[in-house]
Amino acid sequence: MAHYEWKLPDVGEGIHEAEIIKWMVAAGDVVKSDQPILQIQTDKATVDIPSPVAGRVTEILAQEGDLVPVGAVVIKLSQTGDHDAAGAPTGSGETAGPSSIPLLAGSLKSVSSSNSRVLATPAVRKLARELGVELHTVKGSGERGRVLAEDVRRHQAGTVERPRVMVVESAEKEVRIPLRGTRRAIAEHMVRSKFTAPHVSTMDEVEVSELVAMRNDMKGALLDASIKLTYLPFIVKAVVAALKRFPDLNASLDDQSHEIVLKSYYHIGIAVDDPAGLIVPVIRYADQKSLKELAVEIAELTDRAHRHQLAREEMTGSTFTITNYGSFGGWFATPIINYPEVGIFGTGRIQKKAVVVADDDRIEARPVMAVCLTFDHRVVDGGTAGRFTNQVMRYLNRPAELFLEMK
C-alpha cells in the first residue's frame, strides 16, 4: 500500500495561504484522479481543487474554516493494489509521485482530525462549529452513522447546563467571527489604500432626465434579446470618455520607482456588493465595447461574482474603478480608491428633486443623480479632479454627446 500526502497547492501568484471552504470528500471515500475534492478561497477567488491521484481518503488534516499555508499537508490518501479509483480490483500497487502543481514550503498548524473522520455534510460541520459542538462526541442517526443536523442540535441541547434559577438580567453577549477569506483580503487592501494614498473626495449632483429617457427607449429593444440595460453601461461610457480627456486619472503611482504610470488602455473595475464582501470584476478594453456589449458583460460578471466563480485574472488589472452605491439606496458616499489606481467614481441613487430650469428659471421635479470622485492627491490635484467630474456629469446630463465620441 502506497500513501500519498497531498499538499495545498499554489493557485495564484503571491498567495501564501488559503481558507478551507468546503470538503467534497470524507475519510473512507474513494476518489478518482482529477475529481474535485476541496474548495478553497484565496484573496477574492474561490477555487475547486482536484485530486492529483486516485485512491482512498485515509485522513483529512484541515477542517472547513481553517486558514492553511500553501505547501501544508491537508489530506492523506492510500493507493493500493486492491482498488483503483472506482473501487474495482487492480493488478498491482501504485507509488504516489509528487504533485504536478507547484508548491511553496510551509507547515500546517496542529489541527485535531477527530472531527474530520466523522461522517457529516459540510452544512452539518458548519452548524456544529457555530454551536460549539465537537462532532466526534455526537452519535449520528443517519446512514452508516452519519451525523445529521438534528443530531447536533439534540446533542447541544442535552449538554448545555440549564439554569436552576430565573435569570433576571442576562449578561451581554459577543460573537467573534474570524477575519478570513474575502473579508480579510478587503480589509488589508483598504488599509493599504487609505494609509498609502492621501484620499480627497469631490461631490456633486447632475440632472439626468435625458439619460433616463434614453435608457427607457433602449431597454425595451434589449429586453427582446433577454438583456437587462441598467444605467451602469452609460456611466462606464461617460467615465471612459472623460478619462481620455484627463489621462492623469487613468493611471497608477509606482511607489518603488516614484513614477506615474499613465495607461493607454481602459480596464474598468466594477464594484459588486456581495454578502461575502466587495468584489471588483474588471471590464477590459471598455472603450472598445458598445452599450449592449457592456450590458451583457456586466450582467455576466456580476452573476459569476455572486456565485464566486470569477477567475483571478478577471479581478485584477483595472485602471479605474466605478462603484454604484445607489443600488442599495445610498445618495452620497466617499469610496476608497482601488489601490494602486488613482481614482474611483461613485454614483448614488437617482431620485426626483426640485431643479431650476435655466431657460426661464421655473422649478420642475426632475431625476437627479448624486456623484462622487475620490482621487489620490499625490497624482491628481483638485482642479483636474473637478474638471474630470464636470466632464462626466456633462455626458450624463447630455448622453447624446457620448455617441459623438464612441468608436
ChimeraX attribute file (.defattr): number of C-alpha atoms within 10 A of each C-alpha:
attribute: neighborCount
match mode: 1-to-1
recipient: residues
	/A:1	13
	/A:2	13
	/A:3	18
	/A:4	24
	/A:5	17
	/A:6	20
	/A:7	24
	/A:8	26
	/A:9	22
	/A:10	19
	/A:11	21
	/A:12	12
	/A:13	7
	/A:14	8
	/A:15	14
	/A:16	19
	/A:17	23
	/A:18	26
	/A:19	22
	/A:20	22
	/A:21	21
	/A:22	20
	/A:23	20
	/A:24	15
	/A:25	19
	/A:26	21
	/A:27	17
	/A:28	15
	/A:29	14
	/A:30	20
	/A:31	23
	/A:32	18
	/A:33	14
	/A:34	12
	/A:35	17
	/A:36	16
	/A:37	19
	/A:38	20
	/A:39	18
	/A:40	24
	/A:41	22
	/A:42	23
	/A:43	20
	/A:44	23
	/A:45	22
	/A:46	23
	/A:47	19
	/A:48	16
	/A:49	18
	/A:50	15
	/A:51	18
	/A:52	21
	/A:53	21
	/A:54	24
	/A:55	28
	/A:56	26
	/A:57	20
	/A:58	19
	/A:59	19
	/A:60	23
	/A:61	20
	/A:62	24
	/A:63	22
	/A:64	18
	/A:65	18
	/A:66	16
	/A:67	21
	/A:68	22
	/A:69	23
	/A:70	23
	/A:71	20
	/A:72	22
	/A:73	20
	/A:74	21
	/A:75	21
	/A:76	18
	/A:77	25
	/A:78	23
	/A:79	23
	/A:80	21
	/A:81	16
	/A:82	13
	/A:83	19
	/A:84	22
	/A:85	19
	/A:86	12
	/A:87	15
	/A:88	9
	/A:89	12
	/A:90	13
	/A:91	10
	/A:92	13
	/A:93	14
	/A:94	17
	/A:95	14
	/A:96	19
	/A:97	11
	/A:98	13
	/A:99	16
	/A:100	8
	/A:101	11
	/A:102	13
	/A:103	16
	/A:104	16
	/A:105	10
	/A:106	16
	/A:107	13
	/A:108	17
	/A:109	13
	/A:110	8
	/A:111	13
	/A:112	11
	/A:113	14
	/A:114	14
	/A:115	19
	/A:116	20
	/A:117	16
	/A:118	20
	/A:119	23
	/A:120	20
	/A:121	18
	/A:122	17
	/A:123	12
	/A:124	19
	/A:125	25
	/A:126	18
	/A:127	16
	/A:128	20
	/A:129	15
	/A:130	10
	/A:131	13
	/A:132	11
	/A:133	18
	/A:134	15
	/A:135	24
	/A:136	15
	/A:137	12
	/A:138	21
	/A:139	16
	/A:140	20
	/A:141	13
	/A:142	13
	/A:143	9
	/A:144	8
	/A:145	13
	/A:146	16
	/A:147	22
	/A:148	21
	/A:149	20
	/A:150	12
	/A:151	19
	/A:152	25
	/A:153	16
	/A:154	13
	/A:155	18
	/A:156	17
	/A:157	12
	/A:158	10
	/A:159	9
	/A:160	8
	/A:161	8
	/A:162	8
	/A:163	7
	/A:164	6
	/A:165	6
	/A:166	6
	/A:167	8
	/A:168	6
	/A:169	6
	/A:170	6
	/A:171	7
	/A:172	5
	/A:173	5
	/A:174	6
	/A:175	6
	/A:176	5
	/A:177	6
	/A:178	11
	/A:179	11
	/A:180	18
	/A:181	24
	/A:182	20
	/A:183	18
	/A:184	15
	/A:185	16
	/A:186	18
	/A:187	14
	/A:188	10
	/A:189	16
	/A:190	16
	/A:191	12
	/A:192	14
	/A:193	20
	/A:194	15
	/A:195	9
	/A:196	14
	/A:197	20
	/A:198	15
	/A:199	19
	/A:200	19
	/A:201	20
	/A:202	15
	/A:203	17
	/A:204	15
	/A:205	16
	/A:206	19
	/A:207	22
	/A:208	23
	/A:209	20
	/A:210	15
	/A:211	20
	/A:212	17
	/A:213	10
	/A:214	14
	/A:215	16
	/A:216	13
	/A:217	11
	/A:218	13
	/A:219	17
	/A:220	14
	/A:221	13
	/A:222	14
	/A:223	11
	/A:224	9
	/A:225	9
	/A:226	11
	/A:227	16
	/A:228	17
	/A:229	23
	/A:230	15
	/A:231	16
	/A:232	18
	/A:233	21
	/A:234	22
	/A:235	22
	/A:236	23
	/A:237	26
	/A:238	23
	/A:239	25
	/A:240	24
	/A:241	20
	/A:242	23
	/A:243	20
	/A:244	16
	/A:245	14
	/A:246	16
	/A:247	14
	/A:248	21
	/A:249	25
	/A:250	27
	/A:251	24
	/A:252	21
	/A:253	19
	/A:254	12
	/A:255	10
	/A:256	6
	/A:257	7
	/A:258	8
	/A:259	11
	/A:260	15
	/A:261	13
	/A:262	14
	/A:263	15
	/A:264	13
	/A:265	17
	/A:266	23
	/A:267	22
	/A:268	25
	/A:269	26
	/A:270	23
	/A:271	19
	/A:272	21
	/A:273	18
	/A:274	13
	/A:275	9
	/A:276	12
	/A:277	17
	/A:278	16
	/A:279	24
	/A:280	25
	/A:281	27
	/A:282	25
	/A:283	23
	/A:284	18
	/A:285	14
	/A:286	20
	/A:287	21
	/A:288	13
	/A:289	17
	/A:290	15
	/A:291	19
	/A:292	16
	/A:293	13
	/A:294	21
	/A:295	20
	/A:296	16
	/A:297	17
	/A:298	22
	/A:299	15
	/A:300	11
	/A:301	21
	/A:302	20
	/A:303	14
	/A:304	14
	/A:305	24
	/A:306	16
	/A:307	11
	/A:308	17
	/A:309	14
	/A:310	21
	/A:311	15
	/A:312	17
	/A:313	11
	/A:314	17
	/A:315	19
	/A:316	13
	/A:317	17
	/A:318	25
	/A:319	26
	/A:320	28
	/A:321	26
	/A:322	24
	/A:323	22
	/A:324	24
	/A:325	21
	/A:326	18
	/A:327	14
	/A:328	10
	/A:329	11
	/A:330	14
	/A:331	20
	/A:332	19
	/A:333	20
	/A:334	18
	/A:335	22
	/A:336	24
	/A:337	26
	/A:338	22
	/A:339	23
	/A:340	21
	/A:341	23
	/A:342	28
	/A:343	31
	/A:344	26
	/A:345	26
	/A:346	25
	/A:347	26
	/A:348	22
	/A:349	18
	/A:350	23
	/A:351	14
	/A:352	14
	/A:353	14
	/A:354	12
	/A:355	16
	/A:356	13
	/A:357	12
	/A:358	8
	/A:359	6
	/A:360	7
	/A:361	9
	/A:362	10
	/A:363	12
	/A:364	12
	/A:365	13
	/A:366	16
	/A:367	19
	/A:368	21
	/A:369	23
	/A:370	21
	/A:371	25
	/A:372	22
	/A:373	24
	/A:374	22
	/A:375	26
	/A:376	28
	/A:377	16
	/A:378	13
	/A:379	18
	/A:380	17
	/A:381	13
	/A:382	14
	/A:383	9
	/A:384	14
	/A:385	23
	/A:386	15
	/A:387	14
	/A:388	23
	/A:389	20
	/A:390	15
	/A:391	19
	/A:392	24
	/A:393	24
	/A:394	18
	/A:395	23
	/A:396	26
	/A:397	19
	/A:398	15
	/A:399	23
	/A:400	13
	/A:401	13
	/A:402	17
	/A:403	10
	/A:404	8
	/A:405	10
	/A:406	15
	/A:407	9
